[in-house]
Every structure is written in C-alpha cells, then in structure tokens.
Amino acid sequence: MKTNIIKIVIALSAACAASAFAATTGAAGEGSGPLVWFFIGFGVLVVMLQAVPAVILFVSMLRGVFSVADKASHVPKV
C-alpha cells in the first residue's frame, strides 16, 4: 500500500512540474477575437433559453402547492 501511495505522489509531482515548465514566460493576454465573444454569447443564450421553461415550471409548481384544493377530491369513496 505504501508503494502505491509513493508512486502516486511521484506521478502527481512530476505532472505539476511538467506543466509549470510548459508555461510561457510572458503570460499576457493576446485579446479575444470576435469568434470567442460569439461563442460565449451563444453559450449564455443557450443557458437563458433553458431557464425560461424552468421558471415557468417552478411558478406552476408553486401555484399547485399553495392553491386551495377542492374538498370533494379528498373524500375517500366507500
């Protein structure tokens, strides 16, 4: 068990060191092009369009929970 833990620790530390050496020295942003902003906007549009039916369903559920029920519908039939 100890050997497995040691192997995992060595592998993780080697992976962290490799990614650190792969980083560029001048990490300044190059700016985002219009295609990147279109992609982000499209993602936001998809999320907002998914939220509209969710809000409608939530409001309908709240109406059903807090509405007054008919007394006749809860009377057991004998």
Helices and strands as residue ranges (DSSP letters): H 2-22, H 34-66, G 72-74
